[in-house]
Amino acid sequence: MSRTLVFAGNWKMHKAPADARSFFDEFLGRIAPAGDRRIIFFPPALAVPTAVEACSGRSDVEIGVQHIHWEELGAFTGEISAGMARAAGAQASLIGHSERRHLFGETVGETGKKLQAASRAGLLPVLCVGETIDERRADRAEQVVREQLEPLLDCLRGNGISRDRVMVAYEPVWAIGTGETASPDDAQEMHARIRALLDEVDAAHVPLLYGGSVKPENASVLLSGEDVDGVLVGGASLEPSSFARICDAR
Ligand code: 13P
């Protein structure tokens, strides 16, 4: 039997609720449910209820948020909690996306608190990790990814979160939005390292997604890596036909 592949779309700061509605009107017509495919969208939080409603009845499509705060409620202007996201129908949350880390100063310690908060609220955490171009040139890519994974490994060691409800996305920062993709070999090599680290905490089965300039033209070759279980797509997930083509990649 073929393995289940994950196709995730991170819309970043694109699409108001009405735009999300028109996207799904077209996208859901193009993509039929398939047992070996799981699709997850991360719209802006304001469009989550619309996306949830548009995809109700499609168990192959899940909706998540891009960001949560680790507290449940309180004086944290501008933030949303995992519980609120769950109550709005979200089923997953990105955590530690490179834009959160590099543009908004999210720390490794904060990603640990968010992993636990997401899990407690019943959201599937998708931890994003990845090195910058300077870190890669300095031969520090593996070390950086290991440091960013540590909060997750820690949670798994202590059974703080469920092994069966978590994913990791490897997104080299230099490949995000640049049109420059990691070669399939580079992606597979880092995924194999991440897999080995997860194996040490009995979590080798956690799905590993690759992200960074994934397009309809390169999705199949990236997914050919044996440790690449899916893709996390930014720009090319904004257009129904291009994301539908990616979701058909095998
Ligand atoms: P692009 O696909 O636009 O490079 O973005 C990748 C990404 O950051 C997904 O989270």
Residues whose N, C-alpha, C, O or C-beta is under 5 A from the ligand:
A	BS01	13P	N10 A175 I176 G177 T178 G211 G212 S213 V214 L232 V233 G234 G235 A236
